[in-house]
């Protein structure tokens, strides 16, 4: 049998011996004996054990803290991802909303659309708009502006629709024309955010 070892074999044997040594447990007296053989004072054994336990506990705490931070980070990312997806879905949904019909009527709707009104009768006008591709089970924030012939907006109403139940949805806004209202061509428009959904002109005489 060849008892000579190569450097690589020797390194492997040292590593294996070290591994086996680390797996062996030693009692307090054995530890003291090793310290004495190494010319180290066994008086510091208790303090060394305390420091070792403290270091082990610190490593455990650091691992726990790291896991907590990672968990919180993942939760935040999940919330942000969910919020971003909802935001994108909502923007996409409202971008598809359009107007398919709009009419100006009196409070009592006769099914027609007014092109001219007499201010002396103080009529209450209703601007009726039918939306298409409205987001079902959601509400829309709309605005309605009544613009005088001078270009001045005499009334602007911002409101939320009822919860929408069908993709084709009727909505409306009102304005009371009085005897002091200026005569001429008026305009009424309905907007979703900054986007005009519909507008209609009519004459006040």
N, CA, C and O of each residue as an XYZ file, in Angstrom:
820
protein
N       0.851     -1.202      0.000
C       0.000      0.000      0.000
C       0.874      1.235      0.000
O       1.841      1.324      0.757
N       0.543      2.159     -0.826
C       1.310      3.402     -0.931
C       0.842      4.377      0.129
O      -0.310      4.810      0.087
N       1.707      4.745      1.093
C       1.339      5.674      2.166
C       1.631      7.123      1.814
O       1.399      8.011      2.633
N       2.134      7.379      0.617
C       2.436      8.751      0.238
C       1.163      9.416     -0.301
O       0.393      8.799     -1.038
N       0.961     10.648      0.068
C      -0.237     11.396     -0.328
C       0.139     12.595     -1.175
O       1.160     13.244     -0.946
N      -0.700     12.876     -2.152
C      -0.502     14.100     -2.921
C      -1.038     15.280     -2.116
O      -1.750     15.099     -1.128
N      -0.685     16.495     -2.554
C      -1.151     17.709     -1.867
C      -2.681     17.800     -1.919
O      -3.310     18.234     -0.955
N      -3.270     17.397     -3.033
C      -4.726     17.456     -3.176
C      -5.399     16.479     -2.221
O      -6.421     16.800     -1.615
N      -4.809     15.255     -2.086
C      -5.368     14.268     -1.175
C      -5.267     14.742      0.270
O      -6.185     14.551      1.068
N      -4.138     15.361      0.587
C      -3.932     15.867      1.946
C      -4.960     16.949      2.285
O      -5.497     16.976      3.392
N      -5.226     17.822      1.344
C      -6.203     18.893      1.577
C      -7.595     18.315      1.826
O      -8.339     18.804      2.676
N      -7.939     17.262      1.068
C      -9.246     16.634      1.250
C      -9.349     15.970      2.617
O     -10.388     16.045      3.272
N      -8.257     15.312      3.053
C      -8.263     14.645      4.355
C      -8.383     15.663      5.474
O      -9.136     15.443      6.422
N      -7.651     16.785      5.388
C      -7.740     17.837      6.403
C      -9.156     18.379      6.477
O      -9.684     18.593      7.568
N      -9.775     18.603      5.325
C     -11.142     19.122      5.300
C     -12.105     18.136      5.938
O     -12.997     18.539      6.684
N     -11.936     16.839      5.652
C     -12.822     15.832      6.222
C     -12.643     15.721      7.728
O     -13.620     15.611      8.469
N     -11.380     15.749      8.185
C     -11.120     15.713      9.620
C     -11.731     16.919     10.313
O     -12.305     16.791     11.395
N     -11.610     18.096      9.693
C     -12.200     19.312     10.261
C     -13.717     19.177     10.357
O     -14.323     19.561     11.357
N     -14.329     18.620      9.293
C     -15.782     18.445      9.294
C     -16.217     17.481     10.399
O     -17.194     17.733     11.104
N     -15.495     16.398     10.538
C     -15.830     15.432     11.586
C     -15.635     16.024     12.975
O     -16.408     15.743     13.890
N     -14.598     16.846     13.131
C     -14.347     17.483     14.425
C     -15.464     18.433     14.795
O     -15.864     18.518     15.956
N     -15.974     19.160     13.785
C     -17.031     20.133     14.055
C     -18.327     19.443     14.464
O     -19.157     20.026     15.162
N     -18.497     18.179     14.019
C     -19.725     17.458     14.361
C     -19.671     16.863     15.765
O     -20.703     16.501     16.330
N     -18.482     16.765     16.318
C     -18.352     16.190     17.648
C     -18.631     17.250     18.706
O     -18.139     18.374     18.614
N     -19.421     16.886     19.706
C     -19.706     17.800     20.800
C     -18.730     17.550     21.931
O     -18.364     16.408     22.212
N     -18.318     18.612     22.568
C     -17.357     18.513     23.667
C     -17.998     19.108     24.911
O     -18.710     20.110     24.845
N     -17.729     18.467     26.057
C     -18.248     19.036     27.298
C     -17.286     20.095     27.818
O     -16.214     20.318     27.257
N     -17.693     20.734     28.895
C     -16.937     21.872     29.429
C     -15.495     21.478     29.787
O     -14.564     22.232     29.507
N     -15.308     20.311     30.400
C     -13.979     19.886     30.820
C     -13.072     19.628     29.623
O     -11.882     19.939     29.658
N     -13.652     19.049     28.548
C     -12.855     18.806     27.355
C     -12.406     20.116     26.725
O     -11.278     20.232     26.244
N     -13.321     21.128     26.731
C     -12.972     22.429     26.185
C     -11.838     23.054     26.982
O     -10.911     23.623     26.405
N     -11.908     22.950     28.338
C     -10.844     23.494     29.185
C      -9.511     22.809     28.882
O      -8.467     23.459     28.834
N      -9.558     21.488     28.677
C      -8.343     20.745     28.393
C      -7.717     21.209     27.083
O      -6.500     21.369     26.988
N      -8.559     21.423     26.078
C      -8.046     21.907     24.791
C      -7.410     23.272     24.949
O      -6.344     23.535     24.391
N      -8.068     24.154     25.718
C      -7.512     25.485     25.933
C      -6.146     25.414     26.616
O      -5.223     26.142     26.250
N      -6.026     24.535     27.605
C      -4.746     24.394     28.317
C      -3.669     23.862     27.382
O      -2.518     24.290     27.459
N      -4.030     22.930     26.495
C      -3.069     22.401     25.539
C      -2.600     23.472     24.572
O      -1.483     23.419     24.057
N      -3.475     24.451     24.332
C      -3.113     25.568     23.436
C      -2.503     26.742     24.190
O      -2.298     27.818     23.629
N      -2.214     26.517     25.482
C      -1.654     27.571     26.338
C      -2.573     28.789     26.429
O      -2.105     29.926     26.485
N      -3.890     28.539     26.441
C      -4.870     29.610     26.615
C      -5.534     29.447     27.966
O      -5.763     28.332     28.434
N      -5.843     30.582     28.589
C      -6.427     30.545     29.920
C      -7.882     30.090     29.854
O      -8.677     30.668     29.112
N      -8.240     29.053     30.626
C      -9.641     28.602     30.657
C     -10.549     29.535     31.453
O     -11.763     29.338     31.495
N      -9.949     30.569     32.096
C     -10.763     31.496     32.893
C     -11.722     32.318     32.026
O     -12.748     32.810     32.497
N     -11.360     32.451     30.756
C     -12.199     33.257     29.852
C     -13.265     32.425     29.146
O     -13.969     32.931     28.272
N     -13.389     31.147     29.520
C     -14.326     30.256     28.846
C     -15.781     30.741     28.977
O     -16.539     30.755     28.007
N     -16.149     31.142     30.228
C     -17.541     31.576     30.445
C     -17.884     32.795     29.600
O     -18.942     32.856     28.974
N     -16.970     33.766     29.591
C     -17.224     34.982     28.804
C     -17.275     34.662     27.313
O     -18.073     35.226     26.563
N     -16.394     33.733     26.900
C     -16.391     33.348     25.482
C     -17.708     32.675     25.103
O     -18.247     32.917     24.023
N     -18.231     31.818     26.007
C     -19.504     31.152     25.739
C     -20.648     32.157     25.644
O     -21.522     32.029     24.787
N     -20.639     33.165     26.533
C     -21.669     34.213     26.488
C     -21.597     34.962     25.170
O     -22.615     35.210     24.525
N     -20.371     35.322     24.774
C     -20.205     36.055     23.520
C     -20.648     35.207     22.327
O     -21.239     35.713     21.373
N     -20.350     33.911     22.399
C     -20.743     33.019     21.308
C     -22.263     32.916     21.192
O     -22.823     32.988     20.098
N     -22.923     32.746     22.348
C     -24.395     32.673     22.335
C     -24.993     33.988     21.832
O     -25.968     33.994     21.080
N     -24.385     35.110     22.265
C     -24.890     36.422     21.838
C     -24.741     36.590     20.326
O     -25.627     37.110     19.648
N     -23.578     36.127     19.813
C     -23.349     36.240     18.378
C     -24.317     35.354     17.593
O     -24.839     35.757     16.553
N     -24.549     34.144     18.104
C     -25.501     33.245     17.440
C     -26.909     33.833     17.438
O     -27.622     33.781     16.436
N     -27.296     34.400     18.599
C     -28.626     35.012     18.696
C     -28.748     36.201     17.750
O     -29.797     36.425     17.145
N     -27.646     36.968     17.630
C     -27.660     38.120     16.736
C     -27.813     37.682     15.282
O     -28.537     38.314     14.512
N     -27.133     36.602     14.910
C     -27.255     36.093     13.549
C     -28.689     35.637     13.265
O     -29.228     35.888     12.187
N     -29.302     34.958     14.253
C     -30.690     34.526     14.089
C     -31.610     35.736     13.931
O     -32.500     35.738     13.080
N     -31.393     36.761     14.749
C     -32.218     37.970     14.692
C     -32.044     38.694     13.364
O     -33.008     39.199     12.788
N     -30.792     38.739     12.880
C     -30.541     39.398     11.594
C     -31.229     38.650     10.459
O     -31.783     39.267      9.549
N     -31.193     37.294     10.514
C     -31.889     36.518      9.486
C     -33.390     36.757      9.550
O     -34.045     36.884      8.515
N     -33.945     36.819     10.775
C     -35.376     37.063     10.940
C     -35.745     38.451     10.409
O     -36.749     38.614      9.716
N     -34.921     39.445     10.743
C     -35.171     40.816     10.273
C     -35.127     40.882      8.753
O     -35.957     41.534      8.121
N     -34.132     40.187      8.172
C     -34.016     40.170      6.710
C     -35.261     39.551      6.073
O     -35.766     40.057      5.071
N     -35.754     38.457      6.657
C     -36.952     37.806      6.126
C     -38.171     38.724      6.242
O     -38.997     38.790      5.332
N     -38.272     39.433      7.378
C     -39.405     40.346      7.569
C     -39.359     41.473      6.547
O     -40.375     41.825      5.947
N     -38.146     42.043      6.351
C     -37.995     43.135      5.383
C     -38.340     42.651      3.975
O     -39.012     43.348      3.214
N     -37.870     41.444      3.639
C     -38.187     40.899      2.315
C     -39.693     40.673      2.153
O     -40.265     40.955      1.100
N     -40.326     40.159      3.220
C     -41.771     39.915      3.163
C     -42.540     41.230      2.988
O     -43.480     41.312      2.197
N     -42.120     42.260      3.744
C     -42.778     43.566      3.619
C     -42.568     44.136      2.220
O     -43.490     44.682      1.615
N     -41.336     44.001      1.713
C     -41.038     44.494      0.367
C     -41.892     43.818     -0.690
O     -42.412     44.470     -1.596
N     -42.033     42.496     -0.566
C     -42.860     41.757     -1.526
C     -44.326     42.164     -1.420
O     -45.023     42.278     -2.428
N     -44.793     42.384     -0.167
C     -46.180     42.811      0.028
C     -46.422     44.180     -0.599
O     -47.444     44.402     -1.249
N     -45.466     45.104     -0.400
C     -45.594     46.446     -0.988
C     -45.611     46.364     -2.506
O     -46.415     47.023     -3.164
N     -44.708     45.541     -3.061
C     -44.691     45.372     -4.515
C     -46.001     44.800     -5.032
O     -46.497     45.209     -6.082
N     -46.565     43.838     -4.278
C     -47.837     43.247     -4.688
C     -48.954     44.284     -4.671
O     -49.772     44.341     -5.590
N     -48.986     45.115     -3.607
C     -50.014     46.157     -3.506
C     -49.860     47.173     -4.636
O     -50.840     47.560     -5.272
N     -48.612     47.602     -4.880
C     -48.367     48.569     -5.954
C     -48.732     47.978     -7.316
O     -49.285     48.667     -8.173
N     -48.417     46.693     -7.505
C     -48.769     46.045     -8.766
C     -50.275     45.959     -8.946
O     -50.796     46.198    -10.036
N     -50.972     45.613     -7.863
C     -52.433     45.524     -7.921
C     -53.041     46.896     -8.197
O     -53.956     47.030     -9.009
N     -52.516     47.919     -7.505
C     -53.025     49.285     -7.710
C     -52.758     49.746     -9.130
O     -53.628     50.332     -9.773
N     -51.536     49.477     -9.626
C     -51.189     49.892    -10.983
C     -52.054     49.208    -12.026
O     -52.475     49.827    -13.003
N     -52.318     47.911    -11.807
C     -53.165     47.185    -12.755
C     -54.592     47.731    -12.747
O     -55.202     47.907    -13.802
N     -55.123     48.000    -11.535
C     -56.475     48.566    -11.436
C     -56.552     49.928    -12.107
O     -57.512     50.242    -12.811
N     -55.505     50.738    -11.868
C     -55.463     52.066    -12.481
C     -55.451     51.962    -14.004
O     -56.169     52.685    -14.695
N     -54.624     51.053    -14.512
C     -54.534     50.861    -15.963
C     -55.871     50.365    -16.514
O     -56.334     50.834    -17.553
N     -56.485     49.417    -15.813
C     -57.773     48.878    -16.257
C     -58.846     49.960    -16.273
O     -59.655     50.028    -17.198
N     -58.847     50.817    -15.228
C     -59.849     51.882    -15.148
C     -59.646     52.900    -16.264
O     -60.610     53.295    -16.919
N     -58.399     53.334    -16.493
C     -58.118     54.291    -17.568
C     -58.522     53.720    -18.923
O     -59.049     54.432    -19.778
N     -58.269     52.435    -19.105
C     -58.642     51.785    -20.359
C     -60.160     51.738    -20.503
O     -60.694     51.930    -21.596
N     -60.854     51.479    -19.388
C     -62.321     51.386    -19.434
C     -62.952     52.732    -19.764
O     -63.846     52.806    -20.607
N     -62.492     53.809    -19.100
C     -63.137     55.109    -19.344
C     -62.742     55.686    -20.707
O     -63.453     56.532    -21.250
N     -61.619     55.235    -21.256
C     -61.231     55.717    -22.587
C     -62.181     55.188    -23.657
O     -62.271     55.759    -24.744
N     -62.884     54.105    -23.357
C     -63.798     53.509    -24.334
C     -65.206     54.095    -24.259
O     -66.034     53.825    -25.129
N     -65.485     54.902    -23.221
C     -66.828     55.478    -23.080
C     -67.062     56.532    -24.152
O     -66.236     57.423    -24.348
N     -68.185     56.426    -24.841
C     -68.547     57.410    -25.868
C     -70.022     57.778    -25.715
O     -70.770     57.141    -24.974
N     -70.410     58.814    -26.433
C     -71.812     59.222    -26.465
C     -72.425     58.763    -27.784
O     -71.858     58.976    -28.856
N     -73.588     58.131    -27.687
C     -74.256     57.666    -28.907
C     -75.492     58.509    -29.228
O     -76.018     58.447    -30.339
N     -75.952     59.296    -28.250
C     -77.111     60.163    -28.497
C     -77.137     61.271    -27.456
O     -76.827     61.041    -26.287
N     -77.506     62.469    -27.883
C     -77.719     63.559    -26.929
C     -78.881     64.418    -27.406
O     -79.049     64.654    -28.602
N     -79.684     64.882    -26.444
C     -80.886     65.674    -26.753
C     -81.070     66.743    -25.690
O     -80.718     66.549    -24.526
N     -81.624     67.869    -26.103
C     -82.054     68.906    -25.166
C     -83.572     68.867    -25.107
O     -84.250     68.963    -26.130
N     -84.095     68.725    -23.898
C     -85.548     68.650    -23.739
C     -85.975     69.552    -22.582
O     -85.141     70.086    -21.851
N     -87.283     69.709    -22.432
C     -87.831     70.316    -21.230
C     -87.885     69.253    -20.133
O     -87.552     68.093    -20.373
N     -88.305     69.648    -18.931
C     -88.414     68.677    -17.832
C     -89.313     67.517    -18.223
O     -89.025     66.360    -17.919
N     -90.420     67.848    -18.909
C     -91.298     66.809    -19.433
C     -90.766     66.398    -20.806
O     -90.905     67.134    -21.783
N     -90.160     65.223    -20.864
C     -89.527     64.763    -22.097
C     -90.591     64.244    -23.066
O     -91.333     63.312    -22.754
N     -90.651     64.868    -24.251
C     -91.611     64.411    -25.257
C     -90.943     63.509    -26.297
O     -91.561     63.131    -27.292
N     -89.661     63.166    -26.053
C     -88.947     62.289    -26.977
C     -88.204     63.024    -28.074
O     -87.426     62.413    -28.807
N     -88.430     64.346    -28.203
C     -87.756     65.116    -29.240
C     -86.516     65.810    -28.707
O     -86.017     65.487    -27.630
N     -86.028     66.773    -29.485
C     -84.858     67.547    -29.078
C     -85.087     69.005    -29.438
O     -85.382     69.326    -30.589
N     -84.951     69.891    -28.452
C     -85.205     71.316    -28.668
C     -84.037     71.973    -29.391
O     -82.871     71.716    -29.089
N     -84.375     72.816    -30.339
C     -83.362     73.627    -31.018
C     -83.493     75.084    -30.609
O     -82.575     75.877    -30.817
N     -84.652     75.445    -30.018
C     -84.908     76.843    -29.658
C     -85.814     76.888    -28.439
O     -86.746     76.092    -28.321
N     -85.537     77.837    -27.516
C     -86.364     77.984    -26.319
C     -86.685     79.465    -26.109
O     -85.926     80.348    -26.507
N     -87.811     79.703    -25.483
C     -88.254     81.070    -25.172
C     -87.924     81.360    -23.711
O     -88.463     80.714    -22.813
N     -87.055     82.314    -23.474
C     -86.610     82.605    -22.097
C     -87.727     83.211    -21.255
O     -87.674     83.158    -20.026
N     -88.724     83.777    -21.895
C     -89.816     84.399    -21.141
C     -90.640     83.362    -20.367
O     -91.327     83.699    -19.402
N     -90.564     82.097    -20.801
C     -91.337     81.055    -20.113
C     -90.538     80.383    -18.996
O     -91.010     79.436    -18.367
N     -89.306     80.890    -18.754
C     -88.435     80.340    -17.689
C     -88.338     78.813    -17.763
O     -88.584     78.135    -16.766
N     -87.987     78.273    -18.910
C     -87.988     76.809    -19.024
C     -86.798     76.171    -18.291
O     -85.701     76.727    -18.247
N     -87.051     74.992    -17.721
C     -85.947     74.204    -17.196
C     -85.545     73.211    -18.281
O     -86.328     72.355    -18.691
N     -84.294     73.352    -18.735
C     -83.799     72.487    -19.800
C     -83.076     71.280    -19.213
O     -82.429     71.365    -18.169
N     -83.203     70.174    -19.900
C     -82.520     68.936    -19.491
C     -81.691     68.450    -20.673
O     -82.209     68.218    -21.765
N     -80.396     68.302    -20.430
C     -79.511     67.765    -21.468
C     -79.343     66.273    -21.201
O     -78.722     65.865    -20.219
N     -79.915     65.467    -22.104
C     -79.938     64.017    -21.914
C     -78.904     63.370    -22.842
O     -78.908     63.589    -24.053
N     -78.027     62.575    -22.244
C     -76.943     61.947    -22.999
C     -76.985     60.436    -22.766
O     -77.093     59.970    -21.632
N     -76.897     59.687    -23.856
C     -76.819     58.227    -23.763
C     -75.381     57.803    -24.030
O     -74.818     58.082    -25.088
N     -74.800     57.121    -23.044
C     -73.404     56.672    -23.139
C     -73.346     55.236    -23.635
O     -74.242     54.430    -23.386
N     -72.262     54.944    -24.344
C     -72.004     53.576    -24.796
C     -70.691     53.094    -24.192
O     -69.790     53.893    -23.938
N     -70.582     51.783    -23.963
C     -69.385     51.166    -23.367
C     -69.099     51.726    -21.978
O     -67.942     51.881    -21.587
N     -70.159     52.027    -21.239
C     -69.989     52.489    -19.864
C     -69.516     51.322    -18.989
O     -69.938     50.186    -19.206
N     -68.649     51.582    -18.007
C     -68.119     50.499    -17.155
C     -69.184     49.987    -16.182
O     -69.593     50.705    -15.270
N     -69.619     48.770    -16.375
C     -70.681     48.191    -15.545
C     -70.186     48.004    -14.107
O     -69.043     47.615    -13.868
N     -71.080     48.292    -13.164
C     -70.830     48.158    -11.723
C     -69.829     49.196    -11.205
O     -69.222     49.012    -10.150
N     -69.668     50.275    -11.953
C     -68.809     51.380    -11.507
C     -69.604     52.683    -11.608
O     -70.730     52.692    -12.107
N     -69.018     53.775    -11.135
C     -69.614     55.105    -11.272
C     -68.684     55.970    -12.114
O     -67.465     55.804    -12.078
N     -69.264     56.884    -12.863
C     -68.472     57.818    -13.654
C     -68.585     59.217    -13.056
O     -69.663     59.630    -12.628
N     -67.483     59.934    -13.027
C     -67.475     61.334    -12.603
C     -67.555     62.210    -13.850
O     -66.610     62.277    -14.635
N     -68.696     62.880    -14.023
C     -68.950     63.683    -15.220
C     -69.058     65.157    -14.851
O     -69.237     65.513    -13.686
N     -68.947     65.999    -15.863
C     -69.212     67.425    -15.679
C     -70.043     67.917    -16.852
O     -69.946     67.396    -17.963
N     -70.864     68.931    -16.587
C     -71.766     69.474    -17.596
C     -71.680     70.993    -17.542
O     -71.860     71.587    -16.478
N     -71.404     71.632    -18.690
C     -71.263     73.093    -18.737
C     -72.307     73.698    -19.673
O     -72.509     73.242    -20.799
N     -72.962     74.746    -19.163
C     -73.916     75.516    -19.970
C     -73.245     76.845    -20.294
O     -72.947     77.645    -19.406
N     -73.014     77.061    -21.585
C     -72.214     78.202    -22.042
C     -73.089     79.213    -22.790
O     -73.788     78.862    -23.740
N     -73.036     80.474    -22.344
C     -73.822     81.551    -22.961
C     -73.211     81.957    -24.298
O     -72.095     81.548    -24.617
N     -73.929     82.756    -25.078
C     -73.408     83.207    -26.375
C     -72.084     83.964    -26.257
O     -71.304     83.991    -27.209
N     -71.827     84.572    -25.112
C     -70.578     85.312    -24.908
C     -69.381     84.379    -24.687
O     -68.239     84.840    -24.682
N     -69.623     83.092    -24.507
C     -68.552     82.143    -24.217
C     -68.374     81.890    -22.732
O     -67.588     81.035    -22.324
N     -69.123     82.653    -21.917
C     -69.026     82.475    -20.470
C     -69.829     81.244    -20.032
O     -70.976     81.056    -20.436
N     -69.197     80.416    -19.198
C     -69.897     79.256    -18.647
C     -70.733     79.741    -17.465
O     -70.191     80.112    -16.424
N     -72.081     79.734    -17.635
C     -72.962     80.243    -16.594
C     -73.274     79.189    -15.539
O     -73.642     79.514    -14.410
N     -73.125     77.941    -15.914
C     -73.301     76.897    -14.906
C     -72.449     75.685    -15.272
O     -72.442     75.219    -16.412
N     -71.740     75.198    -14.270
C     -70.990     73.948    -14.439
C     -71.345     73.035    -13.283
O     -71.223     73.404    -12.115
N     -71.780     71.852    -13.626
C     -72.149     70.881    -12.594
C     -71.236     69.665    -12.714
O     -71.089     69.082    -13.788
N     -70.626     69.299    -11.592
C     -69.829     68.062    -11.529
C     -70.592     67.064    -10.676
O     -71.059     67.394     -9.586
N     -70.713     65.868    -11.166
C     -71.500     64.890    -10.431
C     -71.028     63.467    -10.744
O     -70.304     63.226    -11.710
N     -71.455     62.553     -9.907
C     -71.196     61.129    -10.127
C     -72.488     60.447    -10.537
O     -73.554     60.721     -9.986
N     -72.380     59.569    -11.498
C     -73.555     58.805    -11.906
C     -73.929     57.809    -10.804
O     -73.151     57.556     -9.884
N     -75.109     57.266    -10.916
C     -75.460     56.110    -10.104
C     -74.558     54.942    -10.526
O     -73.896     55.004    -11.562
N     -74.538     53.886     -9.720
C     -73.761     52.712    -10.119
C     -74.340     52.166    -11.425
O     -75.530     51.864    -11.516
N     -73.487     52.049    -12.417
C     -73.917     51.679    -13.767
C     -74.251     50.190    -13.829
O     -73.488     49.348    -13.354
N     -75.380     49.889    -14.410
C     -75.831     48.484    -14.467
C     -75.808     47.908    -15.875
O     -75.848     46.689    -16.043
N     -75.744     48.771    -16.898
C     -75.658     48.288    -18.280
C     -74.629     49.126    -19.028
O     -74.366     50.269    -18.656
N     -74.051     48.565    -20.071
C     -73.006     49.280    -20.806
C     -73.560     50.477    -21.575
O     -72.816     51.407    -21.886
N     -74.874     50.463    -21.889
C     -75.535     51.643    -22.464
C     -76.264     52.347    -21.327
O     -77.153     51.774    -20.698
N     -75.879     53.597    -21.071
C     -76.336     54.260    -19.840
C     -76.798     55.679    -20.134
O     -76.116     56.441    -20.820
N     -77.977     56.024    -19.597
C     -78.523     57.379    -19.771
C     -78.162     58.247    -18.572
O     -78.282     57.832    -17.419
N     -77.713     59.479    -18.879
C     -77.416     60.442    -17.825
C     -77.892     61.819    -18.288
O     -78.203     62.001    -19.464
N     -77.949     62.778    -17.382
C     -78.478     64.097    -17.761
C     -78.005     65.173    -16.785
O     -77.524     64.881    -15.690
N     -78.157     66.419    -17.217
C     -77.937     67.572    -16.335
C     -78.985     68.634    -16.677
O     -79.556     68.619    -17.768
N     -79.236     69.564    -15.733
C     -80.330     70.524    -15.886
C     -79.820     71.965    -15.818
O     -78.774     72.254    -15.237
N     -80.606     72.862    -16.439
C     -80.325     74.295    -16.319
C     -81.628     75.073    -16.498
O     -82.418     74.793    -17.399
N     -81.834     76.060    -15.616
C     -83.040     76.897    -15.675
C     -82.715     78.167    -16.461
O     -81.918     78.994    -16.021
N     -83.336     78.307    -17.616
C     -83.184     79.528    -18.409
C     -84.186     80.553    -17.882
O     -85.375     80.255    -17.770
N     -83.714     81.761    -17.558
C     -84.590     82.810    -17.020
C     -84.726     83.994    -17.966
O     -84.078     84.050    -19.011
N     -85.575     84.932    -17.585
C     -85.802     86.104    -18.444
C     -84.545     86.958    -18.574
O     -84.401     87.708    -19.540
N     -83.630     86.846    -17.600
C     -82.392     87.631    -17.658
C     -81.295     86.919    -18.448
O     -80.216     87.478    -18.647
N     -81.557     85.702    -18.896
C     -80.551     84.955    -19.660
C     -80.333     85.636    -21.010
O     -81.293     86.073    -21.645
N     -79.072     85.729    -21.455
C     -78.813     86.406    -22.739
C     -79.367     85.618    -23.918
O     -79.322     84.388    -23.939
N     -79.893     86.350    -24.901
C     -80.395     85.710    -26.111
C     -79.219     85.367    -27.025
O     -78.156     85.985    -26.960
N     -79.440     84.370    -27.873
C     -78.401     83.988    -28.824
C     -78.174     82.483    -28.809
O     -78.979     81.710    -28.291
N     -77.049     82.102    -29.395
C     -76.717     80.678    -29.510
C     -75.966     80.197    -28.279
O     -74.864     80.660    -27.983
N     -76.568     79.280    -27.582
C     -75.971     78.667    -26.392
C     -75.351     77.326    -26.767
O     -75.631     76.754    -27.820
N     -74.501     76.852    -25.865
C     -73.902     75.536    -26.054
C     -73.887     74.801    -24.716
O     -73.612     75.395    -23.674
N     -74.183     73.518    -24.756
C     -74.090     72.680    -23.565
C     -73.208     71.479    -23.916
O     -73.320     70.918    -25.006
N     -72.357     71.101    -23.015
C     -71.487     69.950    -23.284
C     -71.303     69.114    -22.020
O     -71.382     69.608    -20.895
N     -71.056     67.839    -22.254
C     -70.808     66.904    -21.160
C     -69.398     66.344    -21.325
O     -68.989     65.958    -22.420
N     -68.666     66.307    -20.211
C     -67.282     65.852    -20.251
C     -67.037     64.726    -19.256
O     -67.685     64.625    -18.214
N     -66.080     63.888    -19.618
C     -65.554     62.854    -18.734
C     -64.091     63.204    -18.524
O     -63.248     62.949    -19.384
N     -63.802     63.791    -17.368
C     -62.462     64.338    -17.168
C     -62.271     65.526    -18.088
O     -63.089     66.446    -18.098
N     -61.188     65.513    -18.868
C     -60.929     66.592    -19.830
C     -61.479     66.278    -21.216
O     -61.349     67.080    -22.141
N     -62.086     65.121    -21.352
C     -62.562     64.693    -22.677
C     -64.037     65.012    -22.852
O     -64.866     64.643    -22.021
N     -64.358     65.708    -23.951
C     -65.749     66.045    -24.262
C     -66.437     64.812    -24.843
O     -66.016     64.270    -25.865
N     -67.505     64.383    -24.169
C     -68.278     63.242    -24.658
C     -69.315     63.675    -25.692
O     -69.540     62.987    -26.688
N     -69.945     64.830    -25.440
C     -70.971     65.314    -26.365
C     -71.177     66.801    -26.135
O     -70.892     67.325    -25.057
N     -71.679     67.475    -27.172
C     -72.064     68.887    -27.022
C     -73.193     69.188    -28.004
O     -73.347     68.532    -29.034
N     -73.967     70.195    -27.647
C     -75.159     70.535    -28.436
C     -75.394     72.040    -28.334
O     -75.201     72.645    -27.280
N     -75.816     72.630    -29.452
C     -76.149     74.069    -29.479
C     -77.651     74.252    -29.546
O     -78.375     73.398    -30.059
N     -78.114     75.394    -29.012
C     -79.529     75.727    -29.080
C     -79.680     77.243    -29.001
O     -78.790     77.951    -28.532
N     -80.817     77.715    -29.468
C     -81.080     79.152    -29.510
C     -81.979     79.554    -28.333
O     -82.963     78.885    -28.017
N     -81.608     80.655    -27.707
C     -82.445     81.265    -26.678
C     -82.938     82.598    -27.263
O     -82.134     83.425    -27.695
N     -84.253     82.797    -27.272
C     -84.797     84.047    -27.809
C     -85.709     84.738    -26.803
O     -86.252     85.804    -27.093
